[in-house]
């Protein structure tokens, strides 16, 4: 399968939105509102320049309202906003305030205070005061009570002396440390604030270590986001992470698409008693959006609403972007409408997401409508929206509008980036204009922009589609020369190139090289190798690659099995292809409509309409989608077997299911009537194509010309050639071969020779089929008419074949030699020229058959024309 790379810009980065909160909209789009200042004076609005043109104007089907005619649309040249009001001085953090309060308490400690410990639990304050009154006057005694509510104390308390000798009295009381009091050994110490100082120092040390761990965690997030282990270790170093750290960690997992660890971190935060906010919930929804699990994302939304937490604009943007990724445009539009109903101030981020959703579903009319709506709201479009529109037009193949957006991007003051040029290259690759894509690549280099891995992969994919292996490998060399490290996509493209060349051993070595570079192969890595082995008939090797894929950690999918089935079908090994269906069921993988359609195409090529219908019914009975490709395979089987009435029944069923006929369907039907030589039915189908607006291609005209040739209507065939040139379609080798065959049937080889010369003048190089058709026609004519132009034509064609190094097979040589005996019975110039094109072992074959050839009677020789005609028919089929 083709590895197609798309440069569609992903939805705007949610992580940046999440960190900045509501202030992000002010940085993304230029606000046209007045500054919210506390000053009562009215500040005049800033001057805004006016332009007569509007970006993306040519994309829109309708003109803006007259009142908006002079507004500035999609321009970065807006005047700067009013300066924000001065911010109040920052308040000290709670930790610093607590430390200052505790330090004041230490500084204000009164003299003469002692700590008394290991007191009896039943002792009263009066008894303690009586015991320590011998050292001086006592101001008060405080015994620390327990929480049980009874009269017992905790076994310790504080005593305060008063008077001028309070400090000396306390010093004497400390000498009683260790004295027995009611059976207890007392602990007496000065309460001078040392314990409180130690507590403050311990608290400060703990908080400093925590703040250091938090700063280190943020630094790792910013500098090493790709190092998952370093981020996790930095987070685990934080003692008692706050809601902010938990939110950052959930957001980190969200950007990686690891929704399971994001959920685990979220649950850990809740288990520690930290209530989640809208910010943290949004990060978790982002994780599910990146992981394409929108059901769980909606569960989080319902949980937010149950807890009374309002959805922010960022939450709506993430929901819309998530549904855009899974292709659910209805849900994306529904959430977009809900965001508008809540009177939220929409910004370019949310508009970019909904435009992206419509672009990915090929609904460019709606995307243009949203662009118009955004302009009318006065929202300036960032460059990402331009890229989104370009990619949308690329997917539908609209070159004109894609170029219009690219031009408007530059007119609005944006500098085209590597993504901008990559969108253009992707456009030209998809529509088959690889040379144009290469021109864009050179244009990008002149602008001083270097290629990245995506642009290199796009160019390589285009050359691989053209089977231009030399240029594909040249791109790979450019990647290495630029110092870039190939990624999985580029490696997969290289593997496709080697498989296309048939060098499977080198493709397998690339797989090993991927593993050494720590790139995990995926299913797309193995699919071309499996397909190529199956196509070559090496089923055992293909199954070995299956086992290698499993050992590499890749689970075979239905697409992998389809690659194996396709290879076997192309090799016409239908029994082995059907056996793969049993292997799929054993692996727990159910065949899809593509699997059955591929098998139907295989049986259709063999003309086995019964088997094709059998698998068509399986698609129906298993509830799979009956698309146009399935009907094409069934039509092909009907036409190949000559059952044109059955083909008409199939077309009626397609019409009943509202499946329109495309060019390929018409080609199958026209080819079916051409096989029967029914030029009237073929002409009627051509007329239907014109009425329905279905464009014919080279295969359409070639099949119709074949129908004309078989019916002997060469004038109509030549009119078809003229029509081809009118619509800009040039005849190919098959078209010229069909025409030469028609002139041979009409016994006009001179017309065929003229057609041969026209073909060479158009730049086409003749192949064996062309030479065989022309030479057979000339030899047949030379056997009944002695004309100089025919003899000259035979010799000229023989010389060209010898110069091109072409030799015919033994069967063709035998057939041509029989025709020669009617022209030169004893040999001559024609015989010498023609035998140069015979295979090397022709001499031994001629010696063995000399006797039988000499004994042929005149009656046997008269049948040469019929043999020549029937032999050509066999070669043609």
N, C-alpha and C positions, 0 to 999 in steps of 0.2 A: 504494500500500500504506500501511497505517496505521503511523505512527511511534509505537510504544508505548514509553513510558519506564518503566523499572523503577527503584525505589529500593532494590533489594536491596543490603544492605551487603556490600561486597567482603570477601574474607577478611582477617583481622586483618593490619595492616601489618607485613610481614616486615622492613622496614628497621630498625624500632625494635628488633625482636627480635635482629637480627644484630649491632647495635652493642652491645647490652647483654649478650649471651652468656647464660650460665646464670643470671645474677641476675635475668633478666626475669620468670621465673615467680614470684619473690617479690613483684614489684611488681604483677602482673596479678591474681593470685588470692591470697586470704588463706590463709596457711599455717596449718594446725592442728598442726604438729609443734613439738617443743621446740627451743629455741635451742641450737645446738651450741657451748657454752661450754667453755673448758678448765678451768673451776673444778670441783673435785670435789663441791662442794655441789650438792644437788638443788634446782632452782628450781621452785616449784609452778607448774602451768600457769595462765595468766591466766583470769579469770572470763569465761565466755561466756554471754550471756543466751539464754534459751530461749523459743521461740514454739511455739504449738500448730498454726499453719498453715504451709504450705509453698508457696512460689511455684511457679507453673505446675502446681499440683495438679490443676486441672480439666482440664488437657490430657492427663493420663496415664490410661491405662485401668486400671491396677492400683494398689493402695495400697502404700506402702513397708513394709519389714519392721518388726515391732514394736520391735526394738532401736534403730531409727533414728527412732522416733516423735518424740522430743523434741529432735532435732538442729535446728540453724538452717540452713535451706536458702535459697540464693540471696539472701542478705542482705548488705548492706554494713556492717552494724552489728557487726562482729567486733571483739573487743578488740585493742588494738595488740600487735604481737609484742614479745618480750623484746629489750632493747637489745643490739646486737652487741658482741663483745669489742673492747677497745681495739686499734687498729691500730698496728703497730710503726712507728718513724720511717722515713721514706722513705730508701732508699739513694741515694747520688748517682749520676747517670747515668754511663755508661762514659766519655763524652767528658770530663766534668769531672774524673774520676779520672785520666785520662791526662794532662790538662793540668797538674794539680797535681804529678804525678810528674815531668813534664818540667821544671816550674819549680824543683822541689827539686834536680834535676840541675844546672840552671844556677847555682843559689845555692851548690852545693857544689863548683863547679869549683875545682881546685887551681891555685895560682900556678906560673909557670915552665913552662908547657906551650905548645908551638908546633906549628904545622901546616907540613909540608914537602911541596911538590908539584912535579910534573914531574921526578920522579926516574927514572933508567933502570930499566927493568923487571927487569933482571938483578941490580941492586945488592943487597947484603946489609946486614943491620942493623948488623954490626960496622963496615962501611965508613962508614955514615952517622954512627954514634956517634964514630968516629975523626975525622971532618971537623968536627963541631960540639963536640968536647971542649975546644977551645981557649978557649971562653967560660965553662966551668964544669963541675962534676961532673954527669955524666948518670946519671939514675936508671934509665930504660929507653927503648927505641925500639920502636915498633910500626909495622910496615909492613903495609898492607892487602893480603892475598893475593887472588888471583883464584879463580874457581870451577872452573877447568879441572883442578885437582889437581896442577899442576906447581909448580916452585919460583919462578916469576915472580910479581912483585907487581903491584898495580894502578897503580903510578906515584905513589903518595902515601902518607903515613903521619904519625905523631905522635911527638914527642920530648919527654921530661920531664926538666927539670933538678932537682937536689936541693941541699939545704944552705941556709944563711941567705941566700946571694946568688942563689937560684934565679930570682927575678923579674928581677934585673938581668942575669943571664946570658941569659935569654930575650929581653930588650930588645935586647942586643947582637947576638944571633943573627938578629933580625929585620932588622938592617942589612945582612945578607947576601942580602936579597931581590934577585933579578936577577943573582946571581953564577953563573958557569958552573961546572958540576960534572959531570965526565966527559962533556962535550959537550952537556949540558942546562943551560938557564937555569932556576935554581931559583926556586920561589915559596915564600917563608917569611913566615908570619903568626902572630900571637898567637892561640892557641885559648882565648879568654876567654868563650865561650858566646854571642857575638852571632849566629852562624849558627843556633844552636838557638832563640834568642829569635825570630828572624825566622820560623823554621819554626812556632813556637807561634802567633805572631801570624797567620801565613797560615792555619794550621789553624782558629784561632778565627774569623777573618773568613769562611772558607768555611762553617763550621758555623752561624754566626749567619745568614748569608744563606739557608742551607738551612732553618733553623728558621723564619725569617721567611716563606719561601715556603710551608712546611707550614702555618703558622698562617693565612696568607692563603687557602690552599686550603680549609681547614676553614671559614673565615668565609664564603667564597663559597658553599660547599655549604649552609650554614645559611640565608644571607640571600637568595641568588639561585639557587635550584635550578631555576627555570624558564629561566634564561639559560644555554643549553647552551654557547654559545661562551665565555662568561666562565669557566665551570667547567673546560672543556678547557684554556683558556689558563693558568688558575691551576695546573692539574696539570702542564703542560709547563714551568712556571717552576721546579719542584722539581728540583734536581740529585740524581741517584741516588735516586729514590723508594724508600721502604722497602716491606715487605710490607703495612703498615698503609695507606699511601696507595694502593697498588694495589687493596687490598680495598675501600677507600672508593669508588674509581672504578668498580670492577666493580659494586658495589652501586648506585651512581648510575645507571649504564646499565640495571641491572636494574629499578629503579623506573620508568624511562622505557619499558621494554619493548624496548630496543635490544639484543637478544641477540647480534647480530653484533659490535658494538663491545665489548660485555662480553667476548666470547670473545677478541677481538683484544688487549684489555688483559691478560687472563689469560695468553695465550701470550707477550706481551712480558715479563711478570713472570717466567715460567718460563725464557725465553731469557736473562735476566740472572742466572740461577743462584739465584733465590729460590724455595725450595720452598713450594708451596701448602699451606695448612693446611685443617682442616675448615671454618674460618670463611670462607676465600676460596672454597672449593668450594661452600659453601652459597649464597654470593652469586651464583655463576655459575648454579647450579641455579635460584635465584630468577629470574634473567634469562630462562631458558628457560621457566619456569613462567608468567611474565607474558606472554611471547611465544607461549604455547600450543604449544610444541614439546616435548612430554613425552618423545619418543624421545631427543632429545639430552640431556635432563635425566637420563634413565636411564643414558645412556652415561657421564655424569659420576659417577653413583652407582657404576657398575661400576668406574670408574677409581679412585675413593676406596677401594673395597674391595680392589682389587689392590694399592694402595700401603699397605694396612694402616691406613687412616684410618677411624675409627668415625663412623657417622652420629649426629649430635646430635638432640635433640628438635626443634630449630629446622629441621633438614633434613627430618625427617619431616613437620613441619607444612607446609613449603613444598611438598613432594611431594603431600600430600593436597589442599592448596589448588589446586595446578596441575591435578590430575586432576578436581577439582570444576569448574573453569572449562571444561574440555573435555567435561564430562558423562560421564566414565568413572567411574561410581560403584563398579564392581567393583574397579578398581585402587586407588581411594581407600580402600575398606574393607580391602583387602589390606595396604596400607602402615600403616593404623591398627592392624591386628591385630599386625603385626610390631613396631611401636613398643611395644605392650603386652607382647609376649613378651620384649622386651629389658629389662623391668623398669625402664623409664624413668619418672620421676615426671611423669605427664601433667599438663598445665595447661589453663587455659581457652582458650588459643590453639588448641591442637590439637583440642580438642573443638569449638570454634567452626568450624574448617575442615571437620570431618567432618559436623557438623550442617548446615552450608551446602551441602555436596555432596548430602546427602539431600534437603534442601529444594528445591534446583534441579531435582531429578529427581522432584518431587512425592511423595516417599516420606516423608510426615509421620509415619506410624506409627513408622518407624525413628528419625526425628528426636526424637520424644517419648521413645523408649526410651533414646537417647543422653543426653537431658536428665536422665532418671532416674538413669542410670549416673553421670553427672557429679555429681549431688547426693549419691549414695551414697558417692562418693569424697571428699566434703567440699570440693569445689571451688566457689567462689562464681562465679556466672555474671555476666559483664560485660553492659553494656547492648547490645553488638553482637549477642549471642546472642538477646536479645529481638527485636531488629530482624530477625534472620534468620528466626526463627519466624513473625513477623508477615508477612514477605514470602512465606514458603512457603505460609501459609494464604491469602494474597492470590492466589497463582497458581492455587490450586485452588478459589477462590471461597468459602472457608469464613469467612463474616463473623462468626459466633458465636465461634469460637476465636480469631480475630484480635483481637476486642475483649477477650476474656478475657486474652490476653497483654498487651495495652495496659494494662488495669486492674492486673494483677499487677506490671507495671513500676513503676507509681506507688506501689503498696502496699509495694514493697521499697525505697523511698527514692530511686529514680531520678527525676530531673526530665526529663519528655519533651522531646526535642530536635526540631530541624527534621526529622530523619530519622524520628523516631517519628510525627510528624504526617503526614509525607510518605507513610509506609507506609499510614496510614489513608486518605488522599486517593486513593492509587493503588488501594486496595481498592474504594472506592466508584466510581471511574471505570471499573474493569474490570467491575463487576457492573451498570453502567448507572445508578447513583444519583448523578448529578452534583450535584444539590441538596445531598445529604449531604456530598459532598466540599467543597462551598462552605461548609457549616456548620463543617466541621473547619478550613477555612482561617480563618474568622472566630475560631474558638476559639483557634487558634494566635496570631493577632494580639493577642487579649486577654491571652494569656500572656506577651506581650512578645517573641515570637520572630518575626523577620523572614523573609519568603520568600527562598529562593535560586532559582537558575536551574532546578533540578530540579523544585521544587514548582510554580513558575510553568508549566513545560512540561507537567506532569501536568494542571493545571487547563485549560490551553489545549487539550490533546489531548482532554479530555473534552468541551469545548464544540464542538470540530471534529467529533467523532463524532456529536454531536446536530445538526450543521449550524447551530449557533447562532453565526453569524459575528460578530454584534455583540459578544457577550461574549468571543469569542476575541480580537478586536482590542482590547477593553478590557483584557484581561490583558497584551497587548503594551504598551499605554500604561502600565500599572502598572509594568512592568519598567523602562521608560525613566524614569518618575517617581522610582523608587527608586534611580536612579543605577547600575543594573546594565548591563553590556554584554552584549547578546544573543550567545549562542554558536551553534554550528552547529545544534544540536537545535532551539532556538527559531526560528531562521531557517527550518529545514525545516518546522516546524509552520505558520509564516506562509505559506510557499509552498503548503502543502496547503490552507490556508483560501482563498487566492486561486484556486487551481485548482478547489476546490469551488464557488466562486461563479462560475466561468467567466471570471474576469479573468486571462487568461494573460499579457497584456502586463505587468501589475503583478507577476506572479510572476517573470517574467524580469528585471524591474528589481531585485527582491530578490536574485536571484542575483548581479547586478553589484554591488550594495551589499555582499554578503558578501565579494566579492573585494577591494573597497576597504578593508574592515575587516580584511583579512588572514586571513579564514576560508576554508579550502579547501573548496569544495563536494564532496560525496560522492555516491555512487549514489542515496541516499535523497533527495537534493536534486532530482535530475532525474526520478526515477521518476513522481511525480504529474503533472509537466508532460507527459512523454511519454504517459502513460496518457490524460490529458485531451484532448490533440491527437488521439490515435488514436480515442478515443471519439467525438469530433466529426467524424470522417471526414477530418481533415487529415493524411493519412499523410506527405505531403512535409514538413510542419512538424515532425512527430514525428521523422522521420529527421534533420532538421536539428539537433534537440536532441541526438540521438545523437552527431552530429559535434561539437557544442559540448561535450558531456560528455567526449569523447575528448581534445579540445584542452585541457580543464581538468585533465587528468591522471588522470581516472577511467576505468578499464578496464571496459567493459560486461560485466556478469555475466549469468547465466541469469535472475536476478530482474529485471534491467532489460529484457531481451527479453520476459519474461513480462508485464511491465506494458504493453508495446506490443501483445502478442497479446491481452491481456484487453480493452484498449480497442477493438480491431477486432472482437472477438467480441461485445462489448456493442452495437456498431453494426451487427451482423449482416453484416459484411464478411468472410465466411469465406474467400474466395479470397485476399484480401490477408493474412489471418491465417496461412494455410498457407504463403504465400510467405516469411513471416518465418522459418519453420523453415529454409529454405535459407540465409538470411542468417546465422542462428545457426551453421550448420555451417561457412560460409566464415570466420566470426570465430573458429572453434575452440571454440565453446561448444556443448555437447551439450544438447538438450532434456531436461528432467526430467519426473517424473510430473505435476507441476503444469501444465507446458506442455500436455501431451496432454490432461489432464483439462479444462483451460479450453476447448480446441478441441472436446472431446466435449460439453461443456455448450452450446457454440454450435450444433452440429449437432442436439443434443437439443431446443433451443428451436425449431428449424425442423422437427422431427419426422423428420429424416433418420437413421433407425436404422442404415442401412447404413454411412454415414461414421462414426457414433459407434462402431460395432463395429470398424471398421477401425483406429481409433486406440486402442481398447481392446486389440486384439491387439498393437499396437506397444509398448504398455506392458509386456505380457507377454513379447514376444519380445526386448526390449532389457534384460530383467532388472531393470526398475524396480519399485518397491514398489507393490503393488496395495492401496491403503488404502480406507477407506470412502467417501472423496470420489470416487474413480474409479468405484466401483460406483454411487454416487448419480447420476453423470452418465449411466451406461448405463441405469439404471432410468428416469431422466427421459426418455431417448430412447424407450424401449419404451412407456411410458405415454402420451407425447405422440402417438405414432403409433398408439395403440390396441391394441398387441400385449401384452395383459395376461398371456398364457401365457408369453411370453418373459420378462416381468418376474418371474413366479414362478420361472422357471428361474434367473434371476440371484440371487434371494433364497436359493435352495437352495445355490448356489455360495458365497454369503457365509457361510451356516451351516457349510458344509464347511470353510471357512478360518477358522472361529471369529471372524468379524467380526460383532459384535452390531448389531442394527438400532436406530438412534437415532430421534429425533422426526422429523428431516428425511426419513429413508427412509420412515417410515410416512406422512408427509404426501404424498410422491410417489405411493405406492401408493393411498392413499385418493382422491387427486385423479384418478388414472387410472380407478378404478372409478366415480367420480362423473361423469366425462365420458360413461361408458356408461350412467349412470342405474341402476347395480346397487347398490341401497342395502343388500342383504343382505351382499355381500362387504365393503362399506365398514364395516358394523356389526360384522362378524367381525373386521376389522382393529382396530377400536376396542377390542374385547374383548381381543384379543391384547396391545395396549399396556397395558391395565390389569393383565393377568396378569404381564407382564414388568417392570412397574414403570417403564415409559417415560412420562414426563409429556407429555400433549398440550399444544399451544400454540394460539394464536388461529387459525393456519393449519390445524391439524388439525380444529378444530371447524367452520371455515368450509367446508372441503372436504366434510366429512360433511353439513353442512346443504345444500350444493349437491346432493349425491347424493339426499338426501331430497326436495328441491324438484323435481328432475328426475323422480323416481319418483312425485310427487304426494302424498307422505306428509308433509303439513304438520304433523300432530300430533307425529310423531317429530322433525321439525325444531325445533318449539317446545320439546320436551323436551330437545333438545341445547342450546338457548339457556339453559334453566334449569340444566342441568349446568355450563355455562360459568360462570354466576354463582356456583354452589356452590364451584367450585375457585378462584374469585377472578380469572377471566379476563373482561374486559369486551369486548363486541362492538365491532368497528371498522366503518369505512365499507363495506368489502367485505362484511362479514357482513350488515349491514342491506340492502345492495343485493341480495345473494343472496336474502334473505328476501322483499323486495318483488317480485323476479322470480318467486319461487315462488307468492306470492299472486296475481300476475297470471296465471300459468299455471292456477291454480285458479279463475280468474274471480271473485276476491274482492278487488277493488281497495280496498274500504273497509278491509280488514285491512292492505293495503299502506300506506294513508294513515295508519292508526294506528301502524304501524311507523315511518313517517316522523316522526311527532310524538315518538315515544319516542327516536328517534335524536337529535333536536335537544335534547330534555330532558337527555340524557346528556352534552351539551357538544360533540358532534361537528358540524362544519360541512359541509353537503351540497356535493358537487361536481357536475360536469356529468353524470357517469354516474348518480348518484342521481336527479337531476331528470329525465334522459331516461327512466330505467326507470319512475319513478312517473307521469310525464306520459303516456307511451305506454300504460300500463295504464289510466289514467283515461279517455283518449280512446277506447280500444277499448271500454270498458264503456259510455261515454256514447253510443256509436253504436248500441247495441242496447237500452239502458234509459234512460228519461228520469227521472232521480232527482236531487233537489235537492242532496244532499250531494256528488254527483259534480261537478255544475256549480260548486258553491261551492269544492270542492277544487281544480278546474282553475284558477279565477280566483285563489285564494289562492297556489297554487304559482307562477303566472305573476307575481304581484306580488313574491314573494320573489326570483325570478330577475332581475326588472328592478332591484330594490333592490341585489342583489349584483353587478349589471353583467354578468350572464351572457347570452350569445347563443349560439344553436345554429348548427351548420354548415348549408350549403345543402341537403345531402341530408336531414338531419333535418327542415328546414323544409318541404321538398316532401312528405315522408311525413306530417307532421302536418297539412298542408293537405288532403291527401286524406281523412284521418280527419274533418276539420272539415266537409267537404261532406256527410257523412252526418248531422251534427248540426245545422248551420245552413247551408242551401243558399244563402241570400241574404246571409249574414253577420249578425253580431249581437255581443252582449257578449263571448261566448267568443272569437269571431274577433278582435275588437279587442284583447282581453287577450293572446291567444296570439301575435299578430303583433308585439307589442312585443318578443318574445324572438327574432324572426327576424333574420338578418343585414341590414346596411344596404342591400345590393344586391338585396334580395328583391323590391322593386317592379318593377325592370326585368325580372327573371326572370319574375315573374308576368305581365307584359304580353306577353312573347314567347311564353308558353305558354298564353295565354288561349284562343286558338282551339281548340287541341287539347283543353283541359280542358272547354270547353263542348260539344264534339262527343262526349264520352264517353257511351256508352249505359248503360242501367241494368244490363246484364249485366256491363260492365266495373266498375261501381261496386260490385257485389256481391262482387267479389274483394278488396275493401279489407282485410277482416280477415286474409286470408292474407298480403297484402303487408305489413301492419303486423307480423304475427308474424315473417315471414321477415326483415324489415328489422331488427327488434330482435335476432334471433339473430345477424345479421351484426355489429351494433354490440357485442353481448356478447362475441363471439369476438375 
